[in-house]
Amino acid sequence: MTKEAARERCAHLAATHVDRNTHQWLPRRGPDGGWQVVKVGLTPPEENLTTEQHADPDPSSADDPRTPYQRNVGEWAGPG
């Protein structure tokens, strides 16, 4: 297919294809050097997007009621 034929085919598909609202067609050079038509999906419009969900931030943890000795050594340690 020539480049001009690929462009014409893209224009035809953009005007008549059932998926014309959700896709577009672009000409692309193929591996053999000829031209081909590629179907590309479009991103959904902003008004069709769903609402975002956010998690509430974690509350700060409470202060540790233990003494520094209990936190560092532990209450089961024997007398020094």
mmCIF file of the N, C-alpha and C atoms, coordinates in Angstrom:
data_MODEL
# 
_entry.id   MODEL 
# 
loop_
_atom_site.group_PDB 
_atom_site.id 
_atom_site.type_symbol 
_atom_site.label_atom_id 
_atom_site.label_alt_id 
_atom_site.label_comp_id 
_atom_site.label_asym_id 
_atom_site.label_entity_id 
_atom_site.label_seq_id 
_atom_site.pdbx_PDB_ins_code 
_atom_site.Cartn_x 
_atom_site.Cartn_y 
_atom_site.Cartn_z 
_atom_site.occupancy 
_atom_site.B_iso_or_equiv 
_atom_site.pdbx_formal_charge 
_atom_site.auth_seq_id 
_atom_site.auth_comp_id 
_atom_site.auth_asym_id 
_atom_site.auth_atom_id 
_atom_site.pdbx_PDB_model_num 
ATOM 1   N N  . MET A 1 1  ? 0.850   -1.155 0.000  1.00 0.00 ? 1  MET A N  1 
ATOM 2   C CA . MET A 1 1  ? 0.000   0.000  0.000  1.00 0.00 ? 1  MET A CA 1 
ATOM 3   C C  . MET A 1 1  ? 0.911   1.237  0.000  1.00 0.00 ? 1  MET A C  1 
ATOM 4   N N  . THR A 1 2  ? 0.544   2.242  -0.758 1.00 0.00 ? 2  THR A N  1 
ATOM 5   C CA . THR A 1 2  ? 1.319   3.480  -0.792 1.00 0.00 ? 2  THR A CA 1 
ATOM 6   C C  . THR A 1 2  ? 0.937   4.349  0.401  1.00 0.00 ? 2  THR A C  1 
ATOM 7   N N  . LYS A 1 3  ? 1.760   5.367  0.661  1.00 0.00 ? 3  LYS A N  1 
ATOM 8   C CA . LYS A 1 3  ? 1.494   6.266  1.769  1.00 0.00 ? 3  LYS A CA 1 
ATOM 9   C C  . LYS A 1 3  ? 0.168   7.013  1.560  1.00 0.00 ? 3  LYS A C  1 
ATOM 10  N N  . GLU A 1 4  ? -0.076  7.453  0.341  1.00 0.00 ? 4  GLU A N  1 
ATOM 11  C CA . GLU A 1 4  ? -1.306  8.175  0.041  1.00 0.00 ? 4  GLU A CA 1 
ATOM 12  C C  . GLU A 1 4  ? -2.529  7.264  0.200  1.00 0.00 ? 4  GLU A C  1 
ATOM 13  N N  . ALA A 1 5  ? -2.419  6.009  -0.223 1.00 0.00 ? 5  ALA A N  1 
ATOM 14  C CA . ALA A 1 5  ? -3.525  5.065  -0.066 1.00 0.00 ? 5  ALA A CA 1 
ATOM 15  C C  . ALA A 1 5  ? -3.795  4.794  1.417  1.00 0.00 ? 5  ALA A C  1 
ATOM 16  N N  . ALA A 1 6  ? -2.743  4.710  2.224  1.00 0.00 ? 6  ALA A N  1 
ATOM 17  C CA . ALA A 1 6  ? -2.909  4.486  3.662  1.00 0.00 ? 6  ALA A CA 1 
ATOM 18  C C  . ALA A 1 6  ? -3.598  5.682  4.308  1.00 0.00 ? 6  ALA A C  1 
ATOM 19  N N  . ARG A 1 7  ? -3.223  6.892  3.893  1.00 0.00 ? 7  ARG A N  1 
ATOM 20  C CA . ARG A 1 7  ? -3.873  8.091  4.439  1.00 0.00 ? 7  ARG A CA 1 
ATOM 21  C C  . ARG A 1 7  ? -5.354  8.130  4.063  1.00 0.00 ? 7  ARG A C  1 
ATOM 22  N N  . GLU A 1 8  ? -5.663  7.790  2.836  1.00 0.00 ? 8  GLU A N  1 
ATOM 23  C CA . GLU A 1 8  ? -7.059  7.764  2.399  1.00 0.00 ? 8  GLU A CA 1 
ATOM 24  C C  . GLU A 1 8  ? -7.860  6.727  3.186  1.00 0.00 ? 8  GLU A C  1 
ATOM 25  N N  . ARG A 1 9  ? -7.262  5.577  3.402  1.00 0.00 ? 9  ARG A N  1 
ATOM 26  C CA . ARG A 1 9  ? -7.941  4.520  4.172  1.00 0.00 ? 9  ARG A CA 1 
ATOM 27  C C  . ARG A 1 9  ? -8.178  4.978  5.615  1.00 0.00 ? 9  ARG A C  1 
ATOM 28  N N  . CYS A 1 10 ? -7.207  5.677  6.199  1.00 0.00 ? 10 CYS A N  1 
ATOM 29  C CA . CYS A 1 10 ? -7.364  6.202  7.563  1.00 0.00 ? 10 CYS A CA 1 
ATOM 30  C C  . CYS A 1 10 ? -8.517  7.196  7.621  1.00 0.00 ? 10 CYS A C  1 
ATOM 31  N N  . ALA A 1 11 ? -8.590  8.085  6.642  1.00 0.00 ? 11 ALA A N  1 
ATOM 32  C CA . ALA A 1 11 ? -9.667  9.073  6.600  1.00 0.00 ? 11 ALA A CA 1 
ATOM 33  C C  . ALA A 1 11 ? -11.022 8.390  6.442  1.00 0.00 ? 11 ALA A C  1 
ATOM 34  N N  . HIS A 1 12 ? -11.079 7.362  5.599  1.00 0.00 ? 12 HIS A N  1 
ATOM 35  C CA . HIS A 1 12 ? -12.324 6.622  5.390  1.00 0.00 ? 12 HIS A CA 1 
ATOM 36  C C  . HIS A 1 12 ? -12.773 5.936  6.687  1.00 0.00 ? 12 HIS A C  1 
ATOM 37  N N  . LEU A 1 13 ? -11.844 5.269  7.365  1.00 0.00 ? 13 LEU A N  1 
ATOM 38  C CA . LEU A 1 13 ? -12.179 4.580  8.610  1.00 0.00 ? 13 LEU A CA 1 
ATOM 39  C C  . LEU A 1 13 ? -12.586 5.569  9.696  1.00 0.00 ? 13 LEU A C  1 
ATOM 40  N N  . ALA A 1 14 ? -11.932 6.723  9.763  1.00 0.00 ? 14 ALA A N  1 
ATOM 41  C CA . ALA A 1 14 ? -12.266 7.736  10.764 1.00 0.00 ? 14 ALA A CA 1 
ATOM 42  C C  . ALA A 1 14 ? -13.676 8.286  10.549 1.00 0.00 ? 14 ALA A C  1 
ATOM 43  N N  . ALA A 1 15 ? -14.150 8.262  9.315  1.00 0.00 ? 15 ALA A N  1 
ATOM 44  C CA . ALA A 1 15 ? -15.479 8.798  9.020  1.00 0.00 ? 15 ALA A CA 1 
ATOM 45  C C  . ALA A 1 15 ? -16.582 7.757  9.116  1.00 0.00 ? 15 ALA A C  1 
ATOM 46  N N  . THR A 1 16 ? -16.281 6.478  8.891  1.00 0.00 ? 16 THR A N  1 
ATOM 47  C CA . THR A 1 16 ? -17.345 5.487  8.752  1.00 0.00 ? 16 THR A CA 1 
ATOM 48  C C  . THR A 1 16 ? -17.313 4.333  9.755  1.00 0.00 ? 16 THR A C  1 
ATOM 49  N N  . HIS A 1 17 ? -16.197 4.076  10.393 1.00 0.00 ? 17 HIS A N  1 
ATOM 50  C CA . HIS A 1 17 ? -16.067 2.887  11.242 1.00 0.00 ? 17 HIS A CA 1 
ATOM 51  C C  . HIS A 1 17 ? -16.899 3.032  12.520 1.00 0.00 ? 17 HIS A C  1 
ATOM 52  N N  . VAL A 1 18 ? -17.375 1.907  13.035 1.00 0.00 ? 18 VAL A N  1 
ATOM 53  C CA . VAL A 1 18 ? -18.185 1.874  14.248 1.00 0.00 ? 18 VAL A CA 1 
ATOM 54  C C  . VAL A 1 18 ? -17.384 2.384  15.450 1.00 0.00 ? 18 VAL A C  1 
ATOM 55  N N  . ASP A 1 19 ? -16.090 2.119  15.497 1.00 0.00 ? 19 ASP A N  1 
ATOM 56  C CA . ASP A 1 19 ? -15.241 2.505  16.629 1.00 0.00 ? 19 ASP A CA 1 
ATOM 57  C C  . ASP A 1 19 ? -14.650 3.902  16.486 1.00 0.00 ? 19 ASP A C  1 
ATOM 58  N N  . ARG A 1 20 ? -15.205 4.735  15.629 1.00 0.00 ? 20 ARG A N  1 
ATOM 59  C CA . ARG A 1 20 ? -14.593 6.039  15.365 1.00 0.00 ? 20 ARG A CA 1 
ATOM 60  C C  . ARG A 1 20 ? -14.620 6.968  16.578 1.00 0.00 ? 20 ARG A C  1 
ATOM 61  N N  . ASN A 1 21 ? -15.498 6.722  17.556 1.00 0.00 ? 21 ASN A N  1 
ATOM 62  C CA . ASN A 1 21 ? -15.541 7.559  18.757 1.00 0.00 ? 21 ASN A CA 1 
ATOM 63  C C  . ASN A 1 21 ? -14.497 7.165  19.792 1.00 0.00 ? 21 ASN A C  1 
ATOM 64  N N  . THR A 1 22 ? -13.997 5.952  19.712 1.00 0.00 ? 22 THR A N  1 
ATOM 65  C CA . THR A 1 22 ? -13.047 5.473  20.717 1.00 0.00 ? 22 THR A CA 1 
ATOM 66  C C  . THR A 1 22 ? -11.666 5.162  20.157 1.00 0.00 ? 22 THR A C  1 
ATOM 67  N N  . HIS A 1 23 ? -11.509 5.239  18.818 1.00 0.00 ? 23 HIS A N  1 
ATOM 68  C CA . HIS A 1 23 ? -10.234 4.896  18.191 1.00 0.00 ? 23 HIS A CA 1 
ATOM 69  C C  . HIS A 1 23 ? -9.920  5.874  17.060 1.00 0.00 ? 23 HIS A C  1 
ATOM 70  N N  . GLN A 1 24 ? -8.654  5.888  16.666 1.00 0.00 ? 24 GLN A N  1 
ATOM 71  C CA . GLN A 1 24 ? -8.245  6.622  15.479 1.00 0.00 ? 24 GLN A CA 1 
ATOM 72  C C  . GLN A 1 24 ? -7.338  5.720  14.651 1.00 0.00 ? 24 GLN A C  1 
ATOM 73  N N  . TRP A 1 25 ? -7.188  6.039  13.403 1.00 0.00 ? 25 TRP A N  1 
ATOM 74  C CA . TRP A 1 25 ? -6.375  5.242  12.489 1.00 0.00 ? 25 TRP A CA 1 
ATOM 75  C C  . TRP A 1 25 ? -5.247  6.095  11.960 1.00 0.00 ? 25 TRP A C  1 
ATOM 76  N N  . LEU A 1 26 ? -4.036  5.518  11.964 1.00 0.00 ? 26 LEU A N  1 
ATOM 77  C CA . LEU A 1 26 ? -2.849  6.241  11.535 1.00 0.00 ? 26 LEU A CA 1 
ATOM 78  C C  . LEU A 1 26 ? -2.082  5.415  10.514 1.00 0.00 ? 26 LEU A C  1 
ATOM 79  N N  . PRO A 1 27 ? -1.479  6.080  9.502  1.00 0.00 ? 27 PRO A N  1 
ATOM 80  C CA . PRO A 1 27 ? -0.624  5.346  8.570  1.00 0.00 ? 27 PRO A CA 1 
ATOM 81  C C  . PRO A 1 27 ? 0.731   5.076  9.220  1.00 0.00 ? 27 PRO A C  1 
ATOM 82  N N  . ARG A 1 28 ? 1.306   3.916  8.914  1.00 0.00 ? 28 ARG A N  1 
ATOM 83  C CA . ARG A 1 28 ? 2.606   3.546  9.477  1.00 0.00 ? 28 ARG A CA 1 
ATOM 84  C C  . ARG A 1 28 ? 3.378   2.741  8.450  1.00 0.00 ? 28 ARG A C  1 
ATOM 85  N N  . ARG A 1 29 ? 4.681   2.977  8.393  1.00 0.00 ? 29 ARG A N  1 
ATOM 86  C CA . ARG A 1 29 ? 5.524   2.210  7.483  1.00 0.00 ? 29 ARG A CA 1 
ATOM 87  C C  . ARG A 1 29 ? 5.718   0.817  8.071  1.00 0.00 ? 29 ARG A C  1 
ATOM 88  N N  . GLY A 1 30 ? 5.449   -0.180 7.276  1.00 0.00 ? 30 GLY A N  1 
ATOM 89  C CA . GLY A 1 30 ? 5.553   -1.570 7.719  1.00 0.00 ? 30 GLY A CA 1 
ATOM 90  C C  . GLY A 1 30 ? 6.968   -2.091 7.628  1.00 0.00 ? 30 GLY A C  1 
ATOM 91  N N  . PRO A 1 31 ? 7.210   -3.297 8.111  1.00 0.00 ? 31 PRO A N  1 
ATOM 92  C CA . PRO A 1 31 ? 8.552   -3.887 8.096  1.00 0.00 ? 31 PRO A CA 1 
ATOM 93  C C  . PRO A 1 31 ? 9.059   -4.166 6.681  1.00 0.00 ? 31 PRO A C  1 
ATOM 94  N N  . ASP A 1 32 ? 8.136   -4.320 5.735  1.00 0.00 ? 32 ASP A N  1 
ATOM 95  C CA . ASP A 1 32 ? 8.549   -4.578 4.355  1.00 0.00 ? 32 ASP A CA 1 
ATOM 96  C C  . ASP A 1 32 ? 8.776   -3.300 3.556  1.00 0.00 ? 32 ASP A C  1 
ATOM 97  N N  . GLY A 1 33 ? 8.619   -2.126 4.207  1.00 0.00 ? 33 GLY A N  1 
ATOM 98  C CA . GLY A 1 33 ? 8.818   -0.854 3.520  1.00 0.00 ? 33 GLY A CA 1 
ATOM 99  C C  . GLY A 1 33 ? 7.537   -0.254 2.983  1.00 0.00 ? 33 GLY A C  1 
ATOM 100 N N  . GLY A 1 34 ? 6.469   -1.032 2.907  1.00 0.00 ? 34 GLY A N  1 
ATOM 101 C CA . GLY A 1 34 ? 5.180   -0.520 2.460  1.00 0.00 ? 34 GLY A CA 1 
ATOM 102 C C  . GLY A 1 34 ? 4.456   0.164  3.618  1.00 0.00 ? 34 GLY A C  1 
ATOM 103 N N  . TRP A 1 35 ? 3.300   0.711  3.327  1.00 0.00 ? 35 TRP A N  1 
ATOM 104 C CA . TRP A 1 35 ? 2.530   1.412  4.342  1.00 0.00 ? 35 TRP A CA 1 
ATOM 105 C C  . TRP A 1 35 ? 1.340   0.569  4.781  1.00 0.00 ? 35 TRP A C  1 
ATOM 106 N N  . GLN A 1 36 ? 0.967   0.717  6.054  1.00 0.00 ? 36 GLN A N  1 
ATOM 107 C CA . GLN A 1 36 ? -0.169  -0.005 6.607  1.00 0.00 ? 36 GLN A CA 1 
ATOM 108 C C  . GLN A 1 36 ? -0.962  0.943  7.500  1.00 0.00 ? 36 GLN A C  1 
ATOM 109 N N  . VAL A 1 37 ? -2.175  0.540  7.864  1.00 0.00 ? 37 VAL A N  1 
ATOM 110 C CA . VAL A 1 37 ? -3.052  1.334  8.715  1.00 0.00 ? 37 VAL A CA 1 
ATOM 111 C C  . VAL A 1 37 ? -3.069  0.703  10.101 1.00 0.00 ? 37 VAL A C  1 
ATOM 112 N N  . VAL A 1 38 ? -2.904  1.546  11.119 1.00 0.00 ? 38 VAL A N  1 
ATOM 113 C CA . VAL A 1 38 ? -2.853  1.074  12.500 1.00 0.00 ? 38 VAL A CA 1 
ATOM 114 C C  . VAL A 1 38 ? -4.015  1.690  13.276 1.00 0.00 ? 38 VAL A C  1 
ATOM 115 N N  . LYS A 1 39 ? -4.732  0.869  14.024 1.00 0.00 ? 39 LYS A N  1 
ATOM 116 C CA . LYS A 1 39 ? -5.850  1.324  14.857 1.00 0.00 ? 39 LYS A CA 1 
ATOM 117 C C  . LYS A 1 39 ? -5.317  1.610  16.265 1.00 0.00 ? 39 LYS A C  1 
ATOM 118 N N  . VAL A 1 40 ? -5.563  2.837  16.760 1.00 0.00 ? 40 VAL A N  1 
ATOM 119 C CA . VAL A 1 40 ? -5.043  3.262  18.055 1.00 0.00 ? 40 VAL A CA 1 
ATOM 120 C C  . VAL A 1 40 ? -6.220  3.666  18.938 1.00 0.00 ? 40 VAL A C  1 
ATOM 121 N N  . GLY A 1 41 ? -6.257  3.157  20.152 1.00 0.00 ? 41 GLY A N  1 
ATOM 122 C CA . GLY A 1 41 ? -7.315  3.508  21.099 1.00 0.00 ? 41 GLY A CA 1 
ATOM 123 C C  . GLY A 1 41 ? -7.093  4.891  21.684 1.00 0.00 ? 41 GLY A C  1 
ATOM 124 N N  . LEU A 1 42 ? -8.171  5.622  21.886 1.00 0.00 ? 42 LEU A N  1 
ATOM 125 C CA . LEU A 1 42 ? -8.113  6.954  22.476 1.00 0.00 ? 42 LEU A CA 1 
ATOM 126 C C  . LEU A 1 42 ? -8.390  6.875  23.963 1.00 0.00 ? 42 LEU A C  1 
ATOM 127 N N  . THR A 1 43 ? -7.851  7.808  24.718 1.00 0.00 ? 43 THR A N  1 
ATOM 128 C CA . THR A 1 43 ? -8.143  7.858  26.145 1.00 0.00 ? 43 THR A CA 1 
ATOM 129 C C  . THR A 1 43 ? -9.577  8.332  26.333 1.00 0.00 ? 43 THR A C  1 
ATOM 130 N N  . PRO A 1 44 ? -10.245 7.892  27.387 1.00 0.00 ? 44 PRO A N  1 
ATOM 131 C CA . PRO A 1 44 ? -11.641 8.305  27.587 1.00 0.00 ? 44 PRO A CA 1 
ATOM 132 C C  . PRO A 1 44 ? -11.736 9.795  27.888 1.00 0.00 ? 44 PRO A C  1 
ATOM 133 N N  . PRO A 1 45 ? -12.818 10.431 27.518 1.00 0.00 ? 45 PRO A N  1 
ATOM 134 C CA . PRO A 1 45 ? -12.997 11.851 27.838 1.00 0.00 ? 45 PRO A CA 1 
ATOM 135 C C  . PRO A 1 45 ? -13.066 12.069 29.343 1.00 0.00 ? 45 PRO A C  1 
ATOM 136 N N  . GLU A 1 46 ? -12.725 13.266 29.768 1.00 0.00 ? 46 GLU A N  1 
ATOM 137 C CA . GLU A 1 46 ? -12.684 13.584 31.190 1.00 0.00 ? 46 GLU A CA 1 
ATOM 138 C C  . GLU A 1 46 ? -14.032 13.355 31.882 1.00 0.00 ? 46 GLU A C  1 
ATOM 139 N N  . GLU A 1 47 ? -15.148 13.646 31.210 1.00 0.00 ? 47 GLU A N  1 
ATOM 140 C CA . GLU A 1 47 ? -16.447 13.528 31.874 1.00 0.00 ? 47 GLU A CA 1 
ATOM 141 C C  . GLU A 1 47 ? -16.847 12.077 32.119 1.00 0.00 ? 47 GLU A C  1 
ATOM 142 N N  . ASN A 1 48 ? -16.190 11.103 31.483 1.00 0.00 ? 48 ASN A N  1 
ATOM 143 C CA . ASN A 1 48 ? -16.531 9.700  31.686 1.00 0.00 ? 48 ASN A CA 1 
ATOM 144 C C  . ASN A 1 48 ? -15.666 9.022  32.749 1.00 0.00 ? 48 ASN A C  1 
ATOM 145 N N  . LEU A 1 49 ? -14.748 9.755  33.318 1.00 0.00 ? 49 LEU A N  1 
ATOM 146 C CA . LEU A 1 49 ? -13.882 9.160  34.334 1.00 0.00 ? 49 LEU A CA 1 
ATOM 147 C C  . LEU A 1 49 ? -14.635 9.017  35.651 1.00 0.00 ? 49 LEU A C  1 
ATOM 148 N N  . THR A 1 50 ? -14.285 8.017  36.418 1.00 0.00 ? 50 THR A N  1 
ATOM 149 C CA . THR A 1 50 ? -14.927 7.802  37.707 1.00 0.00 ? 50 THR A CA 1 
ATOM 150 C C  . THR A 1 50 ? -14.300 8.725  38.750 1.00 0.00 ? 50 THR A C  1 
ATOM 151 N N  . THR A 1 51 ? -14.950 8.835  39.884 1.00 0.00 ? 51 THR A N  1 
ATOM 152 C CA . THR A 1 51 ? -14.425 9.686  40.942 1.00 0.00 ? 51 THR A CA 1 
ATOM 153 C C  . THR A 1 51 ? -13.208 9.032  41.581 1.00 0.00 ? 51 THR A C  1 
ATOM 154 N N  . GLU A 1 52 ? -12.359 9.868  42.127 1.00 0.00 ? 52 GLU A N  1 
ATOM 155 C CA . GLU A 1 52 ? -11.162 9.356  42.792 1.00 0.00 ? 52 GLU A CA 1 
ATOM 156 C C  . GLU A 1 52 ? -11.475 9.021  44.237 1.00 0.00 ? 52 GLU A C  1 
ATOM 157 N N  . GLN A 1 53 ? -10.768 8.059  44.763 1.00 0.00 ? 53 GLN A N  1 
ATOM 158 C CA . GLN A 1 53 ? -10.920 7.697  46.164 1.00 0.00 ? 53 GLN A CA 1 
ATOM 159 C C  . GLN A 1 53 ? -9.581  7.888  46.845 1.00 0.00 ? 53 GLN A C  1 
ATOM 160 N N  . HIS A 1 54 ? -9.604  8.583  47.973 1.00 0.00 ? 54 HIS A N  1 
ATOM 161 C CA . HIS A 1 54 ? -8.383  8.829  48.733 1.00 0.00 ? 54 HIS A CA 1 
ATOM 162 C C  . HIS A 1 54 ? -8.549  8.259  50.135 1.00 0.00 ? 54 HIS A C  1 
ATOM 163 N N  . ALA A 1 55 ? -7.502  7.683  50.638 1.00 0.00 ? 55 ALA A N  1 
ATOM 164 C CA . ALA A 1 55 ? -7.516  7.181  52.007 1.00 0.00 ? 55 ALA A CA 1 
ATOM 165 C C  . ALA A 1 55 ? -7.175  8.318  52.955 1.00 0.00 ? 55 ALA A C  1 
ATOM 166 N N  . ASP A 1 56 ? -7.807  8.310  54.112 1.00 0.00 ? 56 ASP A N  1 
ATOM 167 C CA . ASP A 1 56 ? -7.482  9.315  55.115 1.00 0.00 ? 56 ASP A CA 1 
ATOM 168 C C  . ASP A 1 56 ? -6.077  9.042  55.637 1.00 0.00 ? 56 ASP A C  1 
ATOM 169 N N  . PRO A 1 57 ? -5.328  10.093 55.977 1.00 0.00 ? 57 PRO A N  1 
ATOM 170 C CA . PRO A 1 57 ? -3.987  9.861  56.508 1.00 0.00 ? 57 PRO A CA 1 
ATOM 171 C C  . PRO A 1 57 ? -4.051  9.144  57.850 1.00 0.00 ? 57 PRO A C  1 
ATOM 172 N N  . ASP A 1 58 ? -3.062  8.336  58.134 1.00 0.00 ? 58 ASP A N  1 
ATOM 173 C CA . ASP A 1 58 ? -3.018  7.618  59.405 1.00 0.00 ? 58 ASP A CA 1 
ATOM 174 C C  . ASP A 1 58 ? -2.860  8.615  60.548 1.00 0.00 ? 58 ASP A C  1 
ATOM 175 N N  . PRO A 1 59 ? -3.594  8.389  61.636 1.00 0.00 ? 59 PRO A N  1 
ATOM 176 C CA . PRO A 1 59 ? -3.410  9.292  62.780 1.00 0.00 ? 59 PRO A CA 1 
ATOM 177 C C  . PRO A 1 59 ? -2.035  9.058  63.394 1.00 0.00 ? 59 PRO A C  1 
ATOM 178 N N  . SER A 1 60 ? -1.505  10.095 64.002 1.00 0.00 ? 60 SER A N  1 
ATOM 179 C CA . SER A 1 60 ? -0.194  9.934  64.626 1.00 0.00 ? 60 SER A CA 1 
ATOM 180 C C  . SER A 1 60 ? -0.328  8.962  65.797 1.00 0.00 ? 60 SER A C  1 
ATOM 181 N N  . SER A 1 61 ? 0.684   8.168  65.998 1.00 0.00 ? 61 SER A N  1 
ATOM 182 C CA . SER A 1 61 ? 0.630   7.187  67.073 1.00 0.00 ? 61 SER A CA 1 
ATOM 183 C C  . SER A 1 61 ? 0.822   7.901  68.416 1.00 0.00 ? 61 SER A C  1 
ATOM 184 N N  . ALA A 1 62 ? 0.209   7.344  69.426 1.00 0.00 ? 62 ALA A N  1 
ATOM 185 C CA . ALA A 1 62 ? 0.290   7.933  70.770 1.00 0.00 ? 62 ALA A CA 1 
ATOM 186 C C  . ALA A 1 62 ? 1.693   7.751  71.327 1.00 0.00 ? 62 ALA A C  1 
ATOM 187 N N  . ASP A 1 63 ? 2.067   8.618  72.256 1.00 0.00 ? 63 ASP A N  1 
ATOM 188 C CA . ASP A 1 63 ? 3.368   8.488  72.902 1.00 0.00 ? 63 ASP A CA 1 
ATOM 189 C C  . ASP A 1 63 ? 3.415   7.195  73.706 1.00 0.00 ? 63 ASP A C  1 
ATOM 190 N N  . ASP A 1 64 ? 4.587   6.607  73.762 1.00 0.00 ? 64 ASP A N  1 
ATOM 191 C CA . ASP A 1 64 ? 4.792   5.359  74.499 1.00 0.00 ? 64 ASP A CA 1 
ATOM 192 C C  . ASP A 1 64 ? 4.788   5.669  75.994 1.00 0.00 ? 64 ASP A C  1 
ATOM 193 N N  . PRO A 1 65 ? 3.880   5.045  76.772 1.00 0.00 ? 65 PRO A N  1 
ATOM 194 C CA . PRO A 1 65 ? 3.799   5.371  78.207 1.00 0.00 ? 65 PRO A CA 1 
ATOM 195 C C  . PRO A 1 65 ? 4.919   4.744  79.042 1.00 0.00 ? 65 PRO A C  1 
ATOM 196 N N  . ARG A 1 66 ? 5.735   3.894  78.439 1.00 0.00 ? 66 ARG A N  1 
ATOM 197 C CA . ARG A 1 66 ? 6.792   3.235  79.214 1.00 0.00 ? 66 ARG A CA 1 
ATOM 198 C C  . ARG A 1 66 ? 7.952   4.204  79.465 1.00 0.00 ? 66 ARG A C  1 
ATOM 199 N N  . THR A 1 67 ? 8.709   3.913  80.500 1.00 0.00 ? 67 THR A N  1 
ATOM 200 C CA . THR A 1 67 ? 9.898   4.723  80.804 1.00 0.00 ? 67 THR A CA 1 
ATOM 201 C C  . THR A 1 67 ? 10.997  4.361  79.807 1.00 0.00 ? 67 THR A C  1 
ATOM 202 N N  . PRO A 1 68 ? 11.998  5.230  79.657 1.00 0.00 ? 68 PRO A N  1 
ATOM 203 C CA . PRO A 1 68 ? 13.095  4.886  78.747 1.00 0.00 ? 68 PRO A CA 1 
ATOM 204 C C  . PRO A 1 68 ? 13.769  3.569  79.118 1.00 0.00 ? 68 PRO A C  1 
ATOM 205 N N  . TYR A 1 69 ? 13.885  3.278  80.430 1.00 0.00 ? 69 TYR A N  1 
ATOM 206 C CA . TYR A 1 69 ? 14.500  2.024  80.842 1.00 0.00 ? 69 TYR A CA 1 
ATOM 207 C C  . TYR A 1 69 ? 13.677  0.828  80.356 1.00 0.00 ? 69 TYR A C  1 
ATOM 208 N N  . GLN A 1 70 ? 12.338  0.911  80.494 1.00 0.00 ? 70 GLN A N  1 
ATOM 209 C CA . GLN A 1 70 ? 11.476  -0.186 80.059 1.00 0.00 ? 70 GLN A CA 1 
ATOM 210 C C  . GLN A 1 70 ? 11.523  -0.336 78.535 1.00 0.00 ? 70 GLN A C  1 
ATOM 211 N N  . ARG A 1 71 ? 11.621  0.766  77.810 1.00 0.00 ? 71 ARG A N  1 
ATOM 212 C CA . ARG A 1 71 ? 11.669  0.684  76.343 1.00 0.00 ? 71 ARG A CA 1 
ATOM 213 C C  . ARG A 1 71 ? 12.980  0.089  75.858 1.00 0.00 ? 71 ARG A C  1 
ATOM 214 N N  . ASN A 1 72 ? 14.101  0.461  76.491 1.00 0.00 ? 72 ASN A N  1 
ATOM 215 C CA . ASN A 1 72 ? 15.414  0.033  76.002 1.00 0.00 ? 72 ASN A CA 1 
ATOM 216 C C  . ASN A 1 72 ? 15.859  -1.304 76.568 1.00 0.00 ? 72 ASN A C  1 
ATOM 217 N N  . VAL A 1 73 ? 15.607  -1.558 77.841 1.00 0.00 ? 73 VAL A N  1 
ATOM 218 C CA . VAL A 1 73 ? 16.087  -2.776 78.467 1.00 0.00 ? 73 VAL A CA 1 
ATOM 219 C C  . VAL A 1 73 ? 14.967  -3.801 78.586 1.00 0.00 ? 73 VAL A C  1 
ATOM 220 N N  . GLY A 1 74 ? 13.812  -3.350 78.974 1.00 0.00 ? 74 GLY A N  1 
ATOM 221 C CA . GLY A 1 74 ? 12.698  -4.257 79.156 1.00 0.00 ? 74 GLY A CA 1 
ATOM 222 C C  . GLY A 1 74 ? 12.430  -4.487 80.607 1.00 0.00 ? 74 GLY A C  1 
ATOM 223 N N  . GLU A 1 75 ? 11.208  -4.804 80.923 1.00 0.00 ? 75 GLU A N  1 
ATOM 224 C CA . GLU A 1 75 ? 10.848  -4.975 82.323 1.00 0.00 ? 75 GLU A CA 1 
ATOM 225 C C  . GLU A 1 75 ? 11.264  -6.323 82.879 1.00 0.00 ? 75 GLU A C  1 
ATOM 226 N N  . TRP A 1 76 ? 11.701  -7.252 82.017 1.00 0.00 ? 76 TRP A N  1 
ATOM 227 C CA . TRP A 1 76 ? 12.076  -8.589 82.504 1.00 0.00 ? 76 TRP A CA 1 
ATOM 228 C C  . TRP A 1 76 ? 13.575  -8.725 82.738 1.00 0.00 ? 76 TRP A C  1 
ATOM 229 N N  . ALA A 1 77 ? 14.319  -7.636 82.546 1.00 0.00 ? 77 ALA A N  1 
ATOM 230 C CA . ALA A 1 77 ? 15.764  -7.700 82.791 1.00 0.00 ? 77 ALA A CA 1 
ATOM 231 C C  . ALA A 1 77 ? 16.034  -7.700 84.277 1.00 0.00 ? 77 ALA A C  1 
ATOM 232 N N  . GLY A 1 78 ? 17.018  -8.457 84.690 1.00 0.00 ? 78 GLY A N  1 
ATOM 233 C CA . GLY A 1 78 ? 17.359  -8.538 86.119 1.00 0.00 ? 78 GLY A CA 1 
ATOM 234 C C  . GLY A 1 78 ? 18.078  -7.275 86.590 1.00 0.00 ? 78 GLY A C  1 
ATOM 235 N N  . PRO A 1 79 ? 18.206  -7.107 87.889 1.00 0.00 ? 79 PRO A N  1 
ATOM 236 C CA . PRO A 1 79 ? 18.891  -5.922 88.429 1.00 0.00 ? 79 PRO A CA 1 
ATOM 237 C C  . PRO A 1 79 ? 20.352  -5.951 88.015 1.00 0.00 ? 79 PRO A C  1 
ATOM 238 N N  . GLY A 1 80 ? 20.865  -4.778 87.711 1.00 0.00 ? 80 GLY A N  1 
ATOM 239 C CA . GLY A 1 80 ? 22.213  -4.639 87.181 1.00 0.00 ? 80 GLY A CA 1 
ATOM 240 C C  . GLY A 1 80 ? 23.210  -4.683 88.199 1.00 0.00 ? 80 GLY A C  1 
# 
